[in-house]
């Protein structure tokens, strides 16, 4: 990828900061997080169209390693495995991690960090896609609270 194209793609993803919304009153028990995106973004098993989505961890008794992605109206979009992910800094704001594909295709959501905590959740992708994501540049974007 050329330096100019990579810079433009990075600027585009960073511009998402202005368009992402997140609930400041996120739920601690199920890590309920609401995000609004302004461009398509991939998560395991689905491509999220621009819009508002809710991410909810599964029941701690049975499926704490799964996250459910719901549309704003509550209809399910995807269910995916996640693993715990530690932040590399002391930042404790709500943030998402996005991988920028080398070929300029849509960004891939790697995971998110819950507000107030040092840990987050990283999506588990199929092996081949995971290797491509590992080679891609990752940007951690702080998300401004809504409301």
C-alpha positions in Angstrom: 0.0 0.0 0.0 1.4 3.4 -0.9 2.2 5.8 1.9 -0.4 8.3 0.7 -3.1 5.7 0.5 -2.2 4.4 3.9 -2.3 7.9 5.3 -5.7 8.6 3.8 -7.1 5.3 5.1 -5.7 6.1 8.6 -7.2 9.6 8.5 -10.5 8.1 7.5 -10.5 5.7 10.4 -9.3 8.4 12.8 -12.2 10.5 11.6 -14.5 7.8 13.0 -13.7 9.3 16.4 -16.0 12.2 15.7 -18.8 9.9 14.5 -18.6 7.1 17.1 -20.9 7.4 20.0 -20.7 5.3 23.1 -22.9 5.0 26.1 -21.2 6.6 29.1 -23.6 4.5 31.3 -22.3 1.1 29.9 -23.4 -1.9 32.0 -20.6 -3.5 34.1 -22.3 -6.9 34.4 -22.5 -7.7 30.7 -20.2 -5.0 29.4 -23.1 -3.6 27.3 -21.6 -1.0 24.9 -23.3 1.0 22.3 -21.3 2.2 19.3 -22.4 4.2 16.3 -20.3 3.9 13.1 -20.3 6.0 10.0 -18.9 3.5 7.5 -19.0 -0.3 7.0 -16.8 -2.3 9.4 -16.2 -6.0 9.7 -16.6 -8.1 12.8 -16.4 -12.0 12.8 -19.3 -13.3 10.7 -20.8 -10.0 9.7 -20.2 -6.6 8.0 -21.7 -3.8 10.1 -23.4 -1.2 7.9 -23.2 2.4 9.1 -25.5 2.7 12.2 -25.8 2.0 15.9 -25.0 -1.3 17.4 -25.0 -2.8 20.9 -22.3 -5.2 22.0 -23.2 -7.5 24.9 -21.1 -10.2 26.6 -22.8 -13.6 27.1 -24.0 -14.9 30.5 -21.0 -15.3 32.9 -22.3 -18.7 33.9 -22.3 -20.2 30.4 -20.7 -18.1 27.7 -18.6 -15.2 28.9 -16.3 -15.7 25.9 -19.0 -14.7 23.4 -20.3 -11.3 22.5 -23.6 -10.6 20.8 -23.9 -7.7 18.4 -27.4 -6.3 18.0 -28.8 -3.5 15.8 -30.3 -0.5 17.4 -33.8 -2.1 17.3 -32.4 -5.2 19.2 -32.3 -7.6 16.2 -29.2 -9.8 16.3 -26.4 -9.2 13.7 -23.7 -11.5 14.9 -22.4 -13.7 17.7 -18.6 -14.1 18.0 -16.0 -15.5 20.3 -13.8 -13.1 22.2 -10.8 -13.3 24.4 -9.6 -11.0 27.2 -7.3 -8.2 26.0 -5.1 -6.0 28.2 -4.4 -2.4 27.3 -0.8 -1.4 26.7 -1.2 2.0 28.5 -2.9 3.5 31.4 -5.8 5.0 29.4 -9.2 3.9 30.8 -11.6 5.5 28.3 -13.9 3.5 26.1 -12.0 2.7 22.9 -12.1 0.5 19.9 -9.2 -1.2 18.1 -9.4 -1.2 14.3 -7.2 -3.0 11.9 -6.5 -1.3 8.6 -6.3 -3.8 5.8 -3.3 -3.5 3.5 -5.4 -3.5 0.3 -7.6 -0.5 1.4 -10.7 -2.5 2.0 -13.0 -1.8 4.9 -11.6 -1.6 8.5 -11.9 -4.7 10.7 -12.9 -4.2 14.4 -10.3 -6.1 16.4 -12.1 -5.5 19.7 -13.0 -2.9 22.3 -11.9 -1.7 25.7 -14.6 -1.1 28.3 -14.6 2.3 30.0 -12.9 2.5 33.4 -11.1 -0.8 33.0 -7.6 -1.9 31.8 -9.0 -5.0 30.0 -11.1 -5.3 26.9 -12.3 -8.0 24.5 -10.6 -9.0 21.3 -12.6 -10.8 18.6 -11.5 -14.3 17.6 -11.3 -14.4 13.8 -10.7 -17.5 11.6 -6.9 -18.4 11.3 -6.3 -17.0 7.8 -8.1 -13.8 8.5 -6.4 -13.5 11.9 -3.0 -13.7 10.3 -4.0 -10.9 7.8 -5.3 -8.8 10.7 -2.0 -9.3 12.6 0.0 -8.0 9.6 -2.3 -4.9 9.3 -1.8 -1.6 11.1 -3.9 -1.3 14.3 -5.3 1.9 15.5 -6.9 2.3 19.0 -9.5 5.0 18.8 -10.8 6.6 22.0 -14.6 7.0 21.8 -16.3 10.1 23.1 -19.2 9.4 25.5 -22.6 10.2 24.2 -25.2 12.3 26.0 
